[in-house]
Amino acid sequence: MTLSFKQGDIIWFNYPGKSPQPQIAIRNSNQVLILHDDTLHNQTIIIAPLASLHNLNGSEKELKSYHLKLFKREYPQLLGDSYIKLDQIMTFPRSEVFGTTVCSLNEKDIAACHFKLMESLQMYSTISEITTKQIQKAVEEVWEQHIKNIVKSSE
C-alpha cells in the first residue's frame, strides 16, 4: 500500500539503505517535503529533504536563498527548527514510499517553496520569457479587438 499525499505534506521517508544512486548521501529515516500531488499519474514522487536549522553547537546554520526555514513554533510536529533543502530534490518510485504524514505546509510557505524551487532550478529567465510572451499576446489581442471595435463603429 502506497502513501496518499498532497503537495506541501511533510512525511517520514525511509531512504534506501544501499542506494543505486551514488549522489544520495542521505540514509535511514528523515522528514521530507512532497513536491507534487498524488494526482500526478506517474510512478515516481519528487521530494526535498529537511535538515536541522542548527548545527551541533546550537548556532543557526548559514542558509542559501533557496532554502526555506521552518520553525517548530509554526509546525510543532517537526523535530525542531528545520529547513527544506530545495537544491537537493530527488525522485523515488512511488511504490517505495511508505510512512506517516508529519504535517502540511501552510499556503504562505508553499508559495515561498515554489519561488525558492524556481531559484534553485535557475528558472527565472524561463519564467520571465514565458510571462513576456503572454503579455505580448494579450496586448495584441486587446489591440486587435480595439481595431475591430473602431471598424465596427465606423460602419
Backbone as JSON Lines, residues from 0, in Angstrom:
{"i":0,"aa":"M","n":[0.84,-1.18,0.0],"ca":[0.0,0.0,0.0],"c":[0.88,1.24,0.0]}
{"i":1,"aa":"T","n":[0.65,2.15,-0.94],"ca":[1.46,3.37,-1.01],"c":[0.77,4.5,-0.27]}
{"i":2,"aa":"L","n":[1.52,5.51,0.0],"ca":[1.07,6.66,0.76],"c":[0.24,7.59,-0.1]}
{"i":3,"aa":"S","n":[-0.85,8.08,0.46],"ca":[-1.62,9.13,-0.2],"c":[-1.08,10.45,0.33]}
{"i":4,"aa":"F","n":[-0.78,11.37,-0.54],"ca":[-0.16,12.62,-0.12],"c":[-0.6,13.75,-1.02]}
{"i":5,"aa":"K","n":[-0.28,14.96,-0.59],"ca":[-0.53,16.12,-1.42],"c":[0.68,17.03,-1.36]}
{"i":6,"aa":"Q","n":[0.78,17.9,-2.33],"ca":[1.89,18.84,-2.37],"c":[1.91,19.64,-1.07]}
{"i":7,"aa":"G","n":[3.07,19.76,-0.48],"ca":[3.21,20.52,0.76],"c":[3.18,19.66,2.01]}
{"i":8,"aa":"D","n":[2.9,18.35,1.85],"ca":[2.94,17.46,3.01],"c":[4.39,17.16,3.38]}
{"i":9,"aa":"I","n":[4.64,17.1,4.66],"ca":[5.93,16.64,5.16],"c":[5.68,15.25,5.73]}
{"i":10,"aa":"I","n":[6.47,14.29,5.26],"ca":[6.29,12.9,5.68],"c":[7.61,12.35,6.22]}
{"i":11,"aa":"W","n":[7.49,11.26,6.93],"ca":[8.69,10.47,7.27],"c":[8.97,9.59,6.08]}
{"i":12,"aa":"F","n":[10.2,9.57,5.64],"ca":[10.58,8.78,4.47],"c":[11.81,7.96,4.82]}
{"i":13,"aa":"N","n":[11.77,6.69,4.48],"ca":[12.92,5.8,4.7],"c":[13.73,5.73,3.42]}
{"i":14,"aa":"Y","n":[14.88,6.38,3.43],"ca":[15.76,6.32,2.27],"c":[16.3,4.91,2.11]}
{"i":15,"aa":"P","n":[16.53,4.49,0.88],"ca":[17.08,3.15,0.67],"c":[18.42,3.01,1.39]}
{"i":16,"aa":"G","n":[18.64,1.86,2.01],"ca":[19.89,1.63,2.73],"c":[21.09,1.64,1.83]}
{"i":17,"aa":"K","n":[20.95,1.0,0.69],"ca":[22.04,0.96,-0.27],"c":[21.49,1.51,-1.58]}
{"i":18,"aa":"S","n":[21.75,2.76,-1.83],"ca":[21.16,3.44,-2.97],"c":[21.89,3.13,-4.26]}
{"i":19,"aa":"P","n":[21.14,2.87,-5.34],"ca":[21.78,2.7,-6.64],"c":[22.25,4.05,-7.19]}
{"i":20,"aa":"Q","n":[21.83,5.14,-6.53],"ca":[22.22,6.47,-6.96],"c":[23.31,6.99,-6.02]}
{"i":21,"aa":"P","n":[24.55,7.06,-6.46],"ca":[25.65,7.44,-5.56],"c":[25.53,8.86,-5.03]}
{"i":22,"aa":"Q","n":[24.76,9.73,-5.7],"ca":[24.64,11.1,-5.24],"c":[23.76,11.22,-3.99]}
{"i":23,"aa":"I","n":[23.05,10.16,-3.64],"ca":[22.18,10.21,-2.46],"c":[23.01,9.86,-1.23]}
{"i":24,"aa":"A","n":[23.3,10.88,-0.45],"ca":[24.11,10.67,0.76],"c":[23.22,10.51,1.98]}
{"i":25,"aa":"I","n":[21.96,10.85,1.86],"ca":[21.04,10.76,3.0],"c":[20.63,9.31,3.16]}
{"i":26,"aa":"R","n":[20.66,8.84,4.38],"ca":[20.29,7.45,4.67],"c":[19.26,7.42,5.78]}
{"i":27,"aa":"N","n":[18.66,6.27,5.95],"ca":[17.73,6.0,7.04],"c":[16.45,6.81,6.9]}
{"i":28,"aa":"S","n":[15.8,7.08,8.02],"ca":[14.52,7.78,8.03],"c":[14.74,9.27,8.23]}
{"i":29,"aa":"N","n":[14.01,10.06,7.47],"ca":[14.16,11.51,7.53],"c":[12.84,12.15,7.15]}
{"i":30,"aa":"Q","n":[12.62,13.36,7.65],"ca":[11.44,14.12,7.23],"c":[11.74,14.74,5.88]}
{"i":31,"aa":"V","n":[10.76,14.65,4.95],"ca":[10.91,15.2,3.61],"c":[9.63,15.91,3.21]}
{"i":32,"aa":"L","n":[9.77,16.83,2.28],"ca":[8.63,17.57,1.73],"c":[8.23,16.93,0.41]}
{"i":33,"aa":"I","n":[6.94,16.69,0.24],"ca":[6.39,16.2,-1.03],"c":[6.21,17.41,-1.94]}
{"i":34,"aa":"L","n":[6.76,17.34,-3.16],"ca":[6.73,18.48,-4.07],"c":[5.62,18.42,-5.12]}
{"i":35,"aa":"H","n":[4.84,17.34,-5.15],"ca":[3.71,17.3,-6.08],"c":[2.6,16.43,-5.52]}
{"i":36,"aa":"D","n":[1.41,16.62,-6.03],"ca":[0.25,15.86,-5.56],"c":[0.29,14.43,-6.03]}
{"i":37,"aa":"D","n":[-0.45,13.57,-5.33],"ca":[-0.55,12.18,-5.78],"c":[-1.5,12.04,-6.96]}
{"i":38,"aa":"T","n":[-2.1,13.15,-7.4],"ca":[-2.96,13.1,-8.58],"c":[-2.14,13.06,-9.87]}
{"i":39,"aa":"L","n":[-0.85,13.36,-9.76],"ca":[0.04,13.25,-10.91],"c":[0.25,11.76,-11.18]}
{"i":40,"aa":"H","n":[-0.22,11.3,-12.31],"ca":[-0.23,9.86,-12.59],"c":[1.1,9.38,-13.16]}
{"i":41,"aa":"N","n":[2.09,9.34,-12.31],"ca":[3.35,8.74,-12.72],"c":[3.79,7.77,-11.64]}
{"i":42,"aa":"Q","n":[4.88,7.12,-11.87],"ca":[5.32,6.08,-10.95],"c":[6.38,6.56,-9.95]}
{"i":43,"aa":"T","n":[6.63,7.86,-9.94],"ca":[7.63,8.39,-9.02],"c":[7.05,9.53,-8.2]}
{"i":44,"aa":"I","n":[7.73,9.85,-7.11],"ca":[7.4,11.04,-6.35],"c":[8.64,11.92,-6.3]}
{"i":45,"aa":"I","n":[8.43,13.19,-6.12],"ca":[9.52,14.15,-6.0],"c":[9.51,14.68,-4.57]}
{"i":46,"aa":"I","n":[10.67,14.61,-3.93],"ca":[10.78,15.04,-2.55],"c":[11.97,15.98,-2.38]}
{"i":47,"aa":"A","n":[11.93,16.73,-1.28],"ca":[13.07,17.54,-0.86],"c":[13.29,17.27,0.62]}
{"i":48,"aa":"P","n":[14.54,16.98,1.02],"ca":[14.8,16.65,2.42],"c":[14.76,17.87,3.33]}
{"i":49,"aa":"L","n":[14.42,17.62,4.58],"ca":[14.51,18.62,5.62],"c":[15.78,18.35,6.42]}
{"i":50,"aa":"A","n":[16.35,19.4,6.98],"ca":[17.53,19.28,7.83],"c":[17.37,20.22,9.01]}
{"i":51,"aa":"S","n":[18.13,19.97,10.05],"ca":[18.09,20.82,11.23],"c":[18.62,22.21,10.88]}
{"i":52,"aa":"L","n":[17.95,23.23,11.39],"ca":[18.36,24.61,11.16],"c":[19.61,24.97,11.98]}
{"i":53,"aa":"H","n":[19.88,24.18,13.0],"ca":[21.0,24.49,13.9],"c":[22.09,23.43,13.79]}
{"i":54,"aa":"N","n":[23.34,23.88,13.93],"ca":[24.45,22.93,13.91],"c":[24.63,22.32,15.3]}
{"i":55,"aa":"L","n":[25.62,21.5,15.47],"ca":[25.81,20.76,16.72],"c":[26.03,21.65,17.94]}
{"i":56,"aa":"N","n":[26.6,22.85,17.74],"ca":[26.8,23.73,18.9],"c":[25.6,24.66,19.14]}
{"i":57,"aa":"G","n":[24.52,24.46,18.4],"ca":[23.29,25.2,18.62],"c":[23.15,26.48,17.82]}
{"i":58,"aa":"S","n":[24.17,26.84,17.04],"ca":[24.1,28.04,16.22],"c":[23.28,27.77,14.96]}
{"i":59,"aa":"E","n":[22.6,28.81,14.5],"ca":[21.82,28.66,13.27],"c":[22.77,28.55,12.09]}
{"i":60,"aa":"K","n":[22.5,27.58,11.23],"ca":[23.32,27.37,10.03],"c":[23.13,28.53,9.07]}
{"i":61,"aa":"E","n":[24.15,28.8,8.26],"ca":[24.05,29.81,7.22],"c":[23.41,29.15,6.01]}
{"i":62,"aa":"L","n":[22.23,29.63,5.64],"ca":[21.48,29.01,4.56],"c":[21.64,29.77,3.26]}
{"i":63,"aa":"K","n":[21.32,29.11,2.17],"ca":[21.28,29.74,0.86],"c":[19.9,30.34,0.66]}
{"i":64,"aa":"S","n":[19.78,31.22,-0.32],"ca":[18.5,31.89,-0.55],"c":[17.4,30.93,-1.0]}
{"i":65,"aa":"Y","n":[17.78,29.77,-1.53],"ca":[16.79,28.8,-2.0],"c":[16.44,27.76,-0.94]}
{"i":66,"aa":"H","n":[16.9,27.94,0.29],"ca":[16.48,27.09,1.41],"c":[15.32,27.77,2.11]}
{"i":67,"aa":"L","n":[14.36,26.98,2.58],"ca":[13.18,27.53,3.25],"c":[13.19,27.11,4.71]}
{"i":68,"aa":"K","n":[13.23,28.11,5.6],"ca":[13.22,27.85,7.04],"c":[11.81,27.46,7.49]}
{"i":69,"aa":"L","n":[11.75,26.49,8.38],"ca":[10.51,26.08,9.03],"c":[10.76,26.06,10.53]}
{"i":70,"aa":"F","n":[9.92,26.75,11.29],"ca":[10.12,26.84,12.72],"c":[9.15,25.93,13.48]}
{"i":71,"aa":"K","n":[9.65,25.31,14.52],"ca":[8.87,24.39,15.33],"c":[7.64,25.08,15.94]}
{"i":72,"aa":"R","n":[7.75,26.37,16.23],"ca":[6.6,27.1,16.8],"c":[5.43,27.16,15.81]}
{"i":73,"aa":"E","n":[5.74,27.14,14.5],"ca":[4.69,27.15,13.47],"c":[4.28,25.73,13.07]}
{"i":74,"aa":"Y","n":[5.2,24.79,13.19],"ca":[4.96,23.39,12.84],"c":[5.42,22.52,14.0]}
{"i":75,"aa":"P","n":[4.62,22.42,15.06],"ca":[5.04,21.7,16.26],"c":[5.36,20.22,16.04]}
{"i":76,"aa":"Q","n":[4.9,19.64,14.94],"ca":[5.16,18.22,14.67],"c":[6.58,17.97,14.18]}
{"i":77,"aa":"L","n":[7.3,19.01,13.79],"ca":[8.68,18.83,13.34],"c":[9.56,18.47,14.52]}
{"i":78,"aa":"L","n":[10.7,17.86,14.22],"ca":[11.64,17.5,15.27],"c":[12.23,18.74,15.94]}
{"i":79,"aa":"G","n":[12.36,19.81,15.2],"ca":[12.92,21.07,15.69],"c":[12.89,22.07,14.56]}
{"i":80,"aa":"D","n":[13.46,23.26,14.79],"ca":[13.57,24.22,13.7],"c":[14.35,23.56,12.57]}
{"i":81,"aa":"S","n":[13.84,23.7,11.37],"ca":[14.38,22.97,10.22],"c":[14.47,23.88,9.01]}
{"i":82,"aa":"Y","n":[15.01,23.32,7.94],"ca":[14.93,23.99,6.65],"c":[14.79,22.94,5.57]}
{"i":83,"aa":"I","n":[14.16,23.36,4.47],"ca":[13.96,22.47,3.33],"c":[15.1,22.7,2.34]}
{"i":84,"aa":"K","n":[15.75,21.62,1.94],"ca":[16.86,21.69,1.0],"c":[16.32,21.58,-0.43]}
{"i":85,"aa":"L","n":[15.86,22.71,-0.97],"ca":[15.25,22.7,-2.29],"c":[16.28,22.56,-3.41]}
{"i":86,"aa":"D","n":[17.55,22.52,-3.06],"ca":[18.6,22.26,-4.03],"c":[18.96,20.77,-4.08]}
{"i":87,"aa":"Q","n":[18.26,19.96,-3.29],"ca":[18.54,18.53,-3.25],"c":[17.28,17.7,-3.52]}
{"i":88,"aa":"I","n":[16.48,18.14,-4.49],"ca":[15.27,17.37,-4.79],"c":[15.65,16.02,-5.38]}
{"i":89,"aa":"M","n":[14.81,15.03,-5.1],"ca":[15.07,13.66,-5.56],"c":[13.76,13.01,-5.97]}
{"i":90,"aa":"T","n":[13.87,12.02,-6.82],"ca":[12.71,11.21,-7.17],"c":[12.93,9.79,-6.68]}
{"i":91,"aa":"F","n":[11.81,9.18,-6.3],"ca":[11.84,7.79,-5.87],"c":[10.6,7.1,-6.42]}
{"i":92,"aa":"P","n":[10.67,5.8,-6.64],"ca":[9.48,5.07,-7.08],"c":[8.36,5.22,-6.05]}
{"i":93,"aa":"R","n":[7.19,5.51,-6.54],"ca":[6.02,5.67,-5.67],"c":[5.79,4.42,-4.82]}
{"i":94,"aa":"S","n":[6.09,3.25,-5.39],"ca":[5.86,2.0,-4.66],"c":[6.76,1.86,-3.44]}
{"i":95,"aa":"E","n":[7.82,2.66,-3.35],"ca":[8.73,2.59,-2.21],"c":[8.42,3.61,-1.12]}
{"i":96,"aa":"V","n":[7.34,4.37,-1.32],"ca":[7.03,5.43,-0.36],"c":[5.99,4.95,0.63]}
{"i":97,"aa":"F","n":[6.46,4.71,1.82],"ca":[5.6,4.34,2.94],"c":[5.96,5.29,4.06]}
{"i":98,"aa":"G","n":[5.05,5.57,4.91],"ca":[5.39,6.43,6.04],"c":[4.17,7.17,6.53]}
{"i":99,"aa":"T","n":[4.42,8.03,7.46],"ca":[3.32,8.79,8.04],"c":[3.5,10.27,7.73]}
{"i":100,"aa":"T","n":[2.38,10.95,7.57],"ca":[2.41,12.38,7.35],"c":[2.68,13.06,8.68]}
{"i":101,"aa":"V","n":[3.64,13.96,8.69],"ca":[4.01,14.71,9.89],"c":[3.11,15.93,10.02]}
{"i":102,"aa":"C","n":[3.04,16.72,8.94],"ca":[2.23,17.94,8.9],"c":[2.19,18.42,7.45]}
{"i":103,"aa":"S","n":[1.51,19.52,7.23],"ca":[1.44,20.12,5.89],"c":[1.84,21.58,5.99]}
{"i":104,"aa":"L","n":[2.54,22.06,4.97],"ca":[2.92,23.47,4.95],"c":[1.68,24.34,4.79]}
{"i":105,"aa":"N","n":[1.72,25.53,5.36],"ca":[0.64,26.48,5.15],"c":[0.8,27.1,3.75]}
{"i":106,"aa":"E","n":[-0.22,27.81,3.3],"ca":[-0.21,28.35,1.93],"c":[0.94,29.3,1.69]}
{"i":107,"aa":"K","n":[1.28,30.12,2.69],"ca":[2.39,31.07,2.55],"c":[3.7,30.34,2.31]}
{"i":108,"aa":"D","n":[3.94,29.27,3.06],"ca":[5.19,28.53,2.91],"c":[5.2,27.7,1.62]}
{"i":109,"aa":"I","n":[4.05,27.23,1.17],"ca":[4.0,26.53,-0.13],"c":[4.38,27.5,-1.24]}
{"i":110,"aa":"A","n":[3.83,28.73,-1.2],"ca":[4.16,29.73,-2.21],"c":[5.65,30.08,-2.15]}
{"i":111,"aa":"A","n":[6.19,30.26,-0.94],"ca":[7.62,30.56,-0.79],"c":[8.46,29.4,-1.34]}
{"i":112,"aa":"C","n":[8.01,28.19,-1.09],"ca":[8.7,27.0,-1.58],"c":[8.75,27.0,-3.11]}
{"i":113,"aa":"H","n":[7.66,27.37,-3.75],"ca":[7.63,27.43,-5.22],"c":[8.67,28.41,-5.75]}
{"i":114,"aa":"F","n":[8.73,29.61,-5.14],"ca":[9.69,30.61,-5.61],"c":[11.13,30.15,-5.37]}
{"i":115,"aa":"K","n":[11.38,29.55,-4.22],"ca":[12.73,29.09,-3.91],"c":[13.13,27.91,-4.79]}
{"i":116,"aa":"L","n":[12.17,27.07,-5.14],"ca":[12.45,25.97,-6.06],"c":[12.79,26.5,-7.45]}
{"i":117,"aa":"M","n":[12.06,27.53,-7.9],"ca":[12.39,28.15,-9.19],"c":[13.8,28.71,-9.18]}
{"i":118,"aa":"E","n":[14.18,29.32,-8.05],"ca":[15.54,29.86,-7.94],"c":[16.56,28.73,-7.97]}
{"i":119,"aa":"S","n":[16.31,27.67,-7.23],"ca":[17.21,26.53,-7.18],"c":[17.41,25.93,-8.56]}
{"i":120,"aa":"L","n":[16.36,25.89,-9.34],"ca":[16.42,25.3,-10.69],"c":[16.81,26.33,-11.76]}
{"i":121,"aa":"Q","n":[17.11,27.55,-11.32],"ca":[17.5,28.65,-12.2],"c":[16.49,28.87,-13.32]}
{"i":122,"aa":"M","n":[15.23,28.99,-12.91],"ca":[14.13,29.11,-13.87],"c":[13.64,30.54,-14.08]}
{"i":123,"aa":"Y","n":[14.24,31.53,-13.43],"ca":[13.73,32.89,-13.54],"c":[13.72,33.41,-14.96]}
{"i":124,"aa":"S","n":[14.77,33.16,-15.74],"ca":[14.8,33.67,-17.11],"c":[13.73,32.99,-17.96]}
{"i":125,"aa":"T","n":[13.51,31.7,-17.74],"ca":[12.47,30.98,-18.47],"c":[11.09,31.54,-18.14]}
{"i":126,"aa":"I","n":[10.83,31.76,-16.87],"ca":[9.54,32.31,-16.45],"c":[9.36,33.72,-16.96]}
{"i":127,"aa":"S","n":[10.43,34.5,-16.95],"ca":[10.37,35.86,-17.49],"c":[10.03,35.84,-18.98]}
{"i":128,"aa":"E","n":[10.64,34.93,-19.72],"ca":[10.38,34.82,-21.15],"c":[8.93,34.4,-21.41]}
{"i":129,"aa":"I","n":[8.45,33.44,-20.67],"ca":[7.06,32.98,-20.82],"c":[6.1,34.11,-20.5]}
{"i":130,"aa":"T","n":[6.36,34.82,-19.41],"ca":[5.49,35.93,-18.99],"c":[5.48,37.03,-20.05]}
{"i":131,"aa":"T","n":[6.64,37.38,-20.57],"ca":[6.73,38.41,-21.6],"c":[5.93,38.02,-22.83]}
{"i":132,"aa":"K","n":[6.04,36.77,-23.26],"ca":[5.28,36.31,-24.43],"c":[3.78,36.36,-24.16]}
{"i":133,"aa":"Q","n":[3.36,35.99,-22.95],"ca":[1.93,36.03,-22.62],"c":[1.41,37.47,-22.6]}
{"i":134,"aa":"I","n":[2.22,38.38,-22.07],"ca":[1.81,39.79,-22.05],"c":[1.72,40.33,-23.46]}
{"i":135,"aa":"Q","n":[2.7,40.02,-24.31],"ca":[2.67,40.46,-25.7],"c":[1.43,39.94,-26.42]}
{"i":136,"aa":"K","n":[1.11,38.67,-26.2],"ca":[-0.06,38.07,-26.84],"c":[-1.34,38.76,-26.35]}
{"i":137,"aa":"A","n":[-1.44,39.03,-25.06],"ca":[-2.62,39.69,-24.5],"c":[-2.77,41.1,-25.07]}
{"i":138,"aa":"V","n":[-1.66,41.83,-25.19],"ca":[-1.7,43.19,-25.74],"c":[-2.14,43.14,-27.2]}
{"i":139,"aa":"E","n":[-1.61,42.18,-27.97],"ca":[-2.01,42.04,-29.38],"c":[-3.51,41.74,-29.49]}
{"i":140,"aa":"E","n":[-4.03,40.87,-28.63],"ca":[-5.45,40.54,-28.67],"c":[-6.31,41.75,-28.32]}
{"i":141,"aa":"V","n":[-5.91,42.51,-27.33],"ca":[-6.66,43.73,-26.96],"c":[-6.61,44.73,-28.09]}
{"i":142,"aa":"W","n":[-5.43,44.89,-28.7],"ca":[-5.28,45.82,-29.81],"c":[-6.15,45.4,-30.99]}
{"i":143,"aa":"E","n":[-6.15,44.11,-31.34],"ca":[-6.98,43.63,-32.45],"c":[-8.46,43.86,-32.15]}
{"i":144,"aa":"Q","n":[-8.87,43.61,-30.92],"ca":[-10.27,43.82,-30.54],"c":[-10.62,45.3,-30.62]}
{"i":145,"aa":"H","n":[-9.69,46.15,-30.21],"ca":[-9.91,47.6,-30.27],"c":[-10.09,48.05,-31.72]}
{"i":146,"aa":"I","n":[-9.24,47.55,-32.63],"ca":[-9.36,47.9,-34.05],"c":[-10.69,47.4,-34.62]}
{"i":147,"aa":"K","n":[-11.09,46.19,-34.27],"ca":[-12.38,45.65,-34.72],"c":[-13.52,46.52,-34.24]}
{"i":148,"aa":"N","n":[-13.45,46.99,-33.01],"ca":[-14.49,47.87,-32.46],"c":[-14.54,49.2,-33.2]}
{"i":149,"aa":"I","n":[-13.37,49.75,-33.56],"ca":[-13.31,51.02,-34.3],"c":[-13.93,50.83,-35.68]}
{"i":150,"aa":"V","n":[-13.55,49.73,-36.36],"ca":[-14.07,49.45,-37.71],"c":[-15.58,49.26,-37.64]}
{"i":151,"aa":"K","n":[-16.03,48.51,-36.64],"ca":[-17.45,48.23,-36.47],"c":[-18.24,49.51,-36.2]}
{"i":152,"aa":"S","n":[-17.71,50.4,-35.43],"ca":[-18.44,51.63,-35.09],"c":[-18.44,52.62,-36.25]}
{"i":153,"aa":"S","n":[-17.47,52.51,-37.17],"ca":[-17.42,53.42,-38.31],"c":[-18.31,52.95,-39.46]}
{"i":154,"aa":"E","n":[-18.83,51.76,-39.39],"ca":[-19.69,51.23,-40.47],"c":[-21.07,51.78,-40.41]}
